Amino acid sequence: MIQTDVLILGGGLVGACLATALDAHGLSCVVVDPADPAVTLAPGFDGRASAVASASGRMLDAIGVGAALAGRGCAIRSIRVSDGLAPGKLDFVSGEGDGPLGTMYENKLLRRVLHDAALRATLVDLKMQTRATDVTRDGAGVHATLSTGEDVRAELLVAAEGRNSPTRAAAGIAVARWSYAHRAIIAAFHHERAHDATAYEIFYPAGPFAILPLPDDEQGHRSALVWTVAERDAAGMLKLGNRGFLAEAEARMGGFLGRLSAAAPRSSYPLGFHHTVRVTAERLALVGDAGHGIHPIAGQGLNLGLRDVAALVEVLAEGRRLGLDLGDAQLLARYERWRSLDTTMVAVATDTLTRLFGVPGTTASAVRRFGIAAVDRIAPLKDRFMAEARGESGDVPRLLQGVMA
């Protein structure tokens, strides 16, 4: 029998970060994940890159993960938003003396660093290639039987299993969901001109075309691409030869980064929305995509999950100091209140932007350009958007401020 404070189902980016943060606060956990590290940690497994907001970066520093990432990402010092290549733009620029808006990291790096941190953590028992075959939650605690035959008892169960969380379904938590009938094409390439630590979000009727800065390498300047296309066009885009694909991408960029070259292998994933009516049940908390999945239009998906981690760890650490059971209903109610407003607001905002920028026609485009230009001139509104990008709006958990909970 294994006795632990928290049982975490799912050891991806959010689950591994949660485990490491719990360890840093003296709380033990068992992490159960069916994935094979030989596959998920392979260099070619995931070609995606994620923007880690500056607040999320402070949490990674606080829990001892930041040092392994130092110098291996690309700071985002400005974001330029435009409606196609038409005149008019919205620039978010980090002020003199301010930190960057965030940092771009390749997912394969984040996955390796967080996995290694969880492996090193004294109070984390990481069980890969393992499943929970039976889980019960009741007033006495959480009891799970693993595929290894081991039994685990904990005070709290956390589902970090992703969008199709079986634990969420078993708990009967309702989910609002829909598909955007689009796919994101993921790629990376080298380019002739420097990106100057700028992320570009160019909106086309089919969806956003995002160019995200990556660190230069021995071949030169490099960026990641998240290109939203209609579902019917995705297969054709993936079948294009590298020369044709880069020519199409260069045309949509208007050539502002010069000639593109050395395209990395492409992948794609369907775009959809889901949001749970609640993120807790008896002795259960949802984190990351188990509780919410949004369009990548604002690059906030991973950061929402990391904000879940920061809030949950603070609630549990304070509960432990007060001598409370970590599955106490009052603690879970606090986590529910803390995260429900933030996740709902971000989900609604990204869905609204996705639909607004997807309206075709010259009139709609003119209205969007007017709105972009107006926001660019209104300093308080612009500052609000920048605070959101940094993850510094609302009731910010202590870990996101860079201090232990």
C-alpha positions as CSV (number, residue, x, y, z in Angstrom):
1,M,0.0,0.0,0.0
2,I,1.4,3.4,-1.0
3,Q,0.2,6.3,1.1
4,T,0.5,9.8,-0.4
5,D,-1.0,13.3,-0.1
6,V,-2.1,13.6,-3.8
7,L,-2.7,11.2,-6.6
8,I,-2.2,12.8,-10.0
9,L,-3.5,11.1,-13.1
10,G,-1.5,12.4,-16.1
11,G,2.2,13.3,-16.2
12,G,2.3,15.7,-19.1
13,L,3.4,19.3,-18.9
14,V,0.8,20.4,-16.4
15,G,0.8,17.2,-14.4
16,A,4.6,17.1,-14.1
17,C,4.6,20.8,-13.1
18,L,2.0,20.2,-10.4
19,A,4.0,17.3,-9.0
20,T,7.2,19.3,-8.8
21,A,5.4,22.3,-7.3
22,L,3.8,20.1,-4.6
23,D,7.2,18.6,-3.8
24,A,8.6,22.1,-3.4
25,H,6.0,22.8,-0.8
26,G,6.5,19.5,1.2
27,L,3.5,17.7,-0.2
28,S,3.9,14.2,-1.6
29,C,2.2,12.8,-4.7
30,V,2.1,9.7,-7.0
31,V,1.9,10.5,-10.7
32,V,0.3,7.8,-12.9
33,D,0.7,8.1,-16.7
34,P,0.3,5.4,-19.4
35,A,2.8,7.1,-21.8
36,D,6.1,5.6,-22.6
37,P,8.9,8.1,-22.0
38,A,11.0,6.6,-24.7
39,V,8.3,7.9,-27.1
40,T,7.1,11.1,-25.5
41,L,10.6,12.3,-24.7
42,A,12.1,11.5,-28.2
43,P,13.4,14.5,-30.0
44,G,10.9,14.3,-32.8
45,F,7.8,13.5,-30.8
46,D,6.3,17.0,-30.6
47,G,7.1,19.9,-33.0
48,R,5.0,22.4,-31.2
49,A,6.2,25.4,-29.2
50,S,4.5,27.2,-26.4
51,A,4.6,30.8,-25.1
52,V,5.2,30.7,-21.4
53,A,3.9,33.9,-19.9
54,S,6.2,35.9,-17.7
55,A,4.1,35.0,-14.6
56,S,4.3,31.3,-15.5
57,G,8.0,31.7,-15.9
58,R,8.3,33.1,-12.4
59,M,6.6,30.0,-11.0
60,L,9.0,27.7,-12.9
61,D,11.9,29.6,-11.3
62,A,10.3,29.4,-7.8
63,I,9.9,25.6,-8.0
64,G,13.5,25.1,-9.2
65,V,12.8,24.4,-12.9
66,G,13.7,27.7,-14.4
67,A,17.5,27.1,-14.3
68,A,17.2,24.1,-16.7
69,L,15.4,26.3,-19.2
70,A,17.6,29.4,-18.9
71,G,19.0,30.5,-22.2
72,R,17.1,27.8,-24.1
73,G,14.0,29.8,-25.1
74,C,13.4,33.0,-26.9
75,A,12.0,36.0,-25.1
76,I,8.9,37.7,-26.6
77,R,9.5,41.4,-26.3
78,S,6.7,42.5,-28.7
79,I,3.6,41.1,-30.3
80,R,2.2,42.5,-33.6
81,V,-1.4,41.9,-34.5
82,S,-2.9,42.6,-37.9
83,D,-5.9,41.8,-40.1
84,G,-4.3,40.1,-43.0
85,L,-1.6,42.2,-44.7
86,A,-3.9,45.3,-44.9
87,P,-2.7,48.6,-43.4
88,G,-3.2,48.9,-39.6
89,K,-1.7,47.0,-36.8
90,L,-1.6,46.6,-33.0
91,D,1.7,46.5,-31.3
92,F,2.3,45.3,-27.8
93,V,5.8,46.2,-26.8
94,S,7.5,45.4,-23.5
95,G,8.5,48.8,-21.9
96,E,12.0,49.9,-21.0
97,G,13.1,48.0,-17.8
98,D,10.1,45.6,-18.0
99,G,10.6,41.9,-18.4
100,P,9.5,40.2,-21.6
101,L,5.8,39.4,-22.3
102,G,6.7,35.7,-22.2
103,T,9.2,33.2,-23.5
104,M,8.9,30.7,-26.4
105,Y,10.0,27.2,-25.7
106,E,9.8,24.1,-27.8
107,N,7.4,21.6,-26.2
108,K,10.0,18.8,-26.4
109,L,12.3,20.9,-24.2
110,L,9.5,21.7,-21.7
111,R,8.5,18.1,-21.5
112,R,12.0,16.8,-20.9
113,V,12.8,19.5,-18.3
114,L,9.6,19.0,-16.3
115,H,9.8,15.2,-16.5
116,D,13.4,15.3,-15.2
117,A,12.3,17.6,-12.4
118,A,9.5,15.3,-11.3
119,L,12.0,12.3,-11.4
120,R,14.4,14.2,-9.1
121,A,11.8,15.4,-6.7
122,T,12.0,13.5,-3.4
123,L,8.3,13.5,-2.7
124,V,7.2,12.5,-6.2
125,D,6.6,8.9,-7.2
126,L,6.4,8.9,-11.0
127,K,4.9,5.8,-12.4
128,M,5.0,5.9,-16.2
129,Q,3.5,3.2,-18.5
130,T,1.0,2.7,-15.7
131,R,-2.8,3.1,-15.5
132,A,-5.2,3.4,-12.6
133,T,-7.5,0.5,-13.3
134,D,-9.9,1.3,-10.4
135,V,-10.4,4.5,-8.5
136,T,-12.8,5.3,-5.7
137,R,-13.4,8.6,-3.9
138,D,-15.4,8.9,-0.7
139,G,-15.4,10.6,2.7
140,A,-12.5,8.5,3.9
141,G,-10.2,9.4,1.0
142,V,-9.0,8.3,-2.5
143,H,-8.2,4.6,-3.2
144,A,-6.7,3.5,-6.5
145,T,-5.6,0.2,-7.9
146,L,-2.9,0.5,-10.5
147,S,-2.1,-1.7,-13.5
148,T,1.0,-2.8,-11.7
149,G,-1.1,-4.3,-8.9
150,E,-0.1,-1.6,-6.4
151,D,-2.7,0.1,-4.2
152,V,-2.5,3.9,-3.6
153,R,-4.3,5.8,-0.9
154,A,-4.4,9.7,-1.1
155,E,-6.4,12.6,0.3
156,L,-7.0,14.2,-3.1
157,L,-7.2,13.0,-6.7
158,V,-6.1,15.4,-9.5
159,A,-7.1,14.8,-13.1
160,A,-4.4,16.1,-15.5
161,E,-5.3,13.7,-18.3
162,G,-6.0,16.2,-21.1
163,R,-9.1,17.0,-23.2
164,N,-10.6,13.6,-23.1
165,S,-10.2,13.0,-19.4
166,P,-11.8,9.7,-18.3
167,T,-11.7,10.8,-14.7
168,R,-13.8,13.9,-15.5
169,A,-16.3,11.7,-17.4
170,A,-16.5,9.2,-14.5
171,A,-17.2,12.0,-12.1
172,G,-20.2,13.1,-14.2
173,I,-18.9,16.6,-14.8
174,A,-20.7,18.2,-17.7
175,V,-18.7,19.8,-20.5
176,A,-19.7,22.4,-23.1
177,R,-17.8,21.6,-26.3
178,W,-17.8,22.3,-30.0
179,S,-15.5,22.0,-33.0
180,Y,-14.2,25.0,-35.0
181,A,-14.0,22.7,-38.1
182,H,-10.4,23.9,-38.5
183,R,-7.0,22.4,-37.9
184,A,-3.7,24.0,-36.7
185,I,-0.7,23.2,-39.0
186,I,2.4,23.1,-36.8
187,A,5.8,23.8,-38.4
188,A,9.1,25.6,-37.9
189,F,11.5,27.2,-40.4
190,H,14.5,29.4,-40.8
191,H,14.2,32.8,-42.3
192,E,16.5,35.4,-43.8
193,R,15.8,38.4,-41.5
194,A,15.9,38.5,-37.7
195,H,12.6,38.3,-35.9
196,D,13.7,40.8,-33.2
197,A,12.0,38.8,-30.5
198,T,8.6,39.6,-32.0
199,A,5.6,37.3,-32.3
200,Y,3.3,38.0,-35.2
201,E,-0.5,37.2,-35.3
202,I,-1.9,37.7,-38.7
203,F,-5.6,37.1,-39.0
204,Y,-7.1,35.6,-42.2
205,P,-10.8,34.5,-42.7
206,A,-9.7,30.8,-42.2
207,G,-8.1,31.7,-38.9
208,P,-4.9,33.1,-37.3
209,F,-1.5,32.7,-38.9
210,A,1.0,33.0,-36.0
211,I,4.8,33.3,-36.3
212,L,6.5,32.7,-33.0
213,P,10.2,33.5,-32.4
214,L,12.6,30.7,-31.5
215,P,16.2,31.0,-30.6
216,D,18.7,31.2,-33.5
217,D,20.8,28.1,-34.2
218,E,23.8,27.4,-36.3
219,Q,21.8,27.7,-39.5
220,G,20.5,31.2,-38.6
221,H,17.2,32.8,-37.6
222,R,14.3,30.5,-36.7
223,S,10.6,30.8,-35.9
224,A,7.7,28.4,-35.2
225,L,4.4,28.6,-37.1
226,V,0.8,27.8,-36.0
227,W,-1.3,28.1,-39.2
228,T,-5.0,27.7,-38.9
229,V,-6.7,26.2,-42.0
230,A,-10.1,24.8,-42.8
231,E,-10.5,21.1,-42.0
232,R,-10.9,20.3,-45.7
233,D,-7.6,22.0,-46.6
234,A,-5.4,20.4,-43.9
235,A,-4.5,17.2,-45.6
236,G,-3.4,19.1,-48.7
237,M,-1.3,21.4,-46.7
238,L,0.4,18.5,-45.0
239,K,1.1,16.8,-48.4
240,L,2.7,19.9,-50.0
241,G,6.5,19.6,-50.6
242,N,8.7,21.8,-48.4
243,R,9.3,24.2,-51.3
244,G,5.6,24.7,-51.9
245,F,4.7,24.9,-48.3
246,L,7.4,27.6,-47.6
247,A,6.2,29.5,-50.7
248,E,2.6,29.5,-49.4
249,A,3.8,30.6,-45.9
250,E,6.0,33.4,-47.3
251,A,3.1,34.7,-49.3
252,R,0.9,35.0,-46.2
253,M,3.7,36.8,-44.4
254,G,4.2,39.3,-47.1
255,G,7.9,38.5,-47.1
256,F,8.7,40.6,-44.0
257,L,11.1,37.9,-42.7
258,G,12.7,37.4,-46.1
259,R,13.1,34.1,-47.8
260,L,12.1,31.0,-45.7
261,S,14.1,27.8,-45.7
262,A,14.7,24.5,-43.9
263,A,11.1,23.6,-43.0
264,A,10.8,21.3,-40.0
265,P,8.4,18.3,-40.2
266,R,4.8,19.4,-40.1
267,S,2.0,18.1,-37.9
268,S,-1.6,19.1,-37.3
269,Y,-4.3,18.9,-34.7
270,P,-8.0,19.7,-34.7
271,L,-9.2,22.9,-33.1
272,G,-12.1,22.8,-30.7
273,F,-13.5,24.4,-27.5
274,H,-14.5,22.7,-24.3
275,H,-15.2,24.1,-20.8
276,T,-16.4,22.2,-17.8
277,V,-19.3,23.5,-15.6
278,R,-17.0,22.9,-12.6
279,V,-13.4,21.9,-11.9
280,T,-14.0,20.0,-8.7
281,A,-16.0,17.1,-7.3
282,E,-15.7,15.0,-4.1
283,R,-11.9,14.8,-3.4
284,L,-11.3,15.7,-7.1
285,A,-9.7,18.7,-8.8
286,L,-9.3,19.1,-12.6
287,V,-6.2,21.0,-14.0
288,G,-5.2,22.0,-17.5
289,D,-7.0,20.6,-20.5
290,A,-9.1,18.3,-18.3
291,G,-11.0,21.4,-17.3
292,H,-10.7,23.7,-20.3
293,G,-9.5,23.7,-23.8
294,I,-9.4,26.8,-25.9
295,H,-8.4,28.0,-29.4
296,P,-4.7,28.8,-29.6
297,I,-5.5,32.2,-31.0
298,A,-3.9,34.0,-27.9
299,G,-1.4,31.3,-27.0
300,Q,-2.9,30.9,-23.5
301,G,-3.7,27.2,-23.3
302,L,-0.7,26.1,-21.4
303,N,-0.6,29.2,-19.3
304,L,-4.2,28.5,-18.1
305,G,-3.1,25.1,-17.0
306,L,-0.1,26.5,-15.2
307,R,-2.3,29.0,-13.4
308,D,-4.5,26.1,-12.3
309,V,-1.3,24.6,-10.8
310,A,-0.3,27.8,-9.0
311,A,-3.8,28.2,-7.5
312,L,-4.2,24.6,-6.5
313,V,-0.8,24.4,-4.8
314,E,-1.5,27.6,-2.9
315,V,-4.8,26.2,-1.7
316,L,-3.4,22.9,-0.7
317,A,-0.2,24.4,1.0
318,E,-2.4,26.7,3.1
319,G,-4.7,23.8,3.9
320,R,-1.9,21.7,5.1
321,R,-0.6,24.5,7.4
322,L,-4.0,24.7,8.9
323,G,-4.1,21.0,9.5
324,L,-6.9,20.3,7.0
325,D,-7.5,17.2,5.0
326,L,-6.3,18.0,1.4
327,G,-9.6,16.7,0.1
328,D,-11.6,19.0,2.4
329,A,-14.6,20.5,0.6
330,Q,-13.8,24.0,1.7
331,L,-10.4,23.8,0.1
332,L,-11.8,22.6,-3.1
333,A,-14.5,25.2,-3.1
334,R,-11.8,27.9,-2.8
335,Y,-10.0,26.4,-5.8
336,E,-13.3,26.3,-7.7
337,R,-14.0,30.0,-7.1
338,W,-10.5,31.0,-7.8
339,R,-10.2,29.3,-11.2
340,S,-13.8,29.5,-12.5
341,L,-13.8,33.2,-13.3
342,D,-10.4,33.3,-14.9
343,T,-10.9,30.3,-17.1
344,T,-14.4,31.3,-18.2
345,M,-13.2,34.8,-19.1
346,V,-10.3,33.6,-21.2
347,A,-12.4,30.9,-22.8
348,V,-15.1,33.4,-23.8
349,A,-12.6,36.0,-25.0
350,T,-10.7,33.5,-27.2
351,D,-13.9,32.1,-28.7
352,T,-15.2,35.6,-29.4
353,L,-12.0,36.6,-31.1
354,T,-11.9,33.4,-33.2
355,R,-15.4,34.1,-34.4
356,L,-14.9,37.9,-34.9
357,F,-11.8,37.5,-37.0
358,G,-13.4,34.6,-39.0
359,V,-16.2,36.8,-40.4
360,P,-15.5,37.2,-44.2
361,G,-15.9,40.3,-46.3
362,T,-14.4,43.7,-46.8
363,T,-16.8,45.4,-44.4
364,A,-15.9,43.1,-41.6
365,S,-12.2,43.5,-42.3
366,A,-12.6,47.3,-42.2
367,V,-14.3,47.1,-38.8
368,R,-11.5,44.9,-37.5
369,R,-8.8,47.2,-38.7
370,F,-10.6,50.1,-37.1
371,G,-10.8,48.2,-33.8
372,I,-7.1,47.2,-34.0
373,A,-6.1,50.8,-34.6
374,A,-8.3,52.1,-31.8
375,V,-6.8,49.7,-29.2
376,D,-3.3,50.7,-30.4
377,R,-4.1,54.3,-29.4
378,I,-5.9,53.6,-26.0
379,A,-3.1,53.1,-23.5
380,P,-5.2,51.7,-20.5
381,L,-6.9,49.1,-22.7
382,K,-3.6,48.2,-24.3
383,D,-2.0,47.8,-20.8
384,R,-4.9,45.5,-19.9
385,F,-4.2,43.2,-22.8
386,M,-0.5,43.2,-22.0
387,A,-1.2,42.2,-18.4
388,E,-3.3,39.3,-19.7
389,A,-0.5,38.2,-22.0
390,R,1.9,38.3,-19.0
391,G,-0.5,36.4,-16.8
392,E,-0.6,39.2,-14.3
393,S,-4.3,40.1,-14.3
394,G,-6.8,39.2,-11.6
395,D,-6.0,37.5,-8.3
396,V,-2.5,36.2,-9.0
397,P,-1.4,33.2,-7.0
398,R,1.9,33.6,-5.1
399,L,3.8,31.2,-7.2
400,L,3.0,33.3,-10.3
401,Q,4.5,36.2,-8.4
402,G,7.7,34.2,-8.0
403,V,7.3,33.4,-4.3
404,M,6.5,30.1,-2.6
405,A,2.9,29.6,-1.5
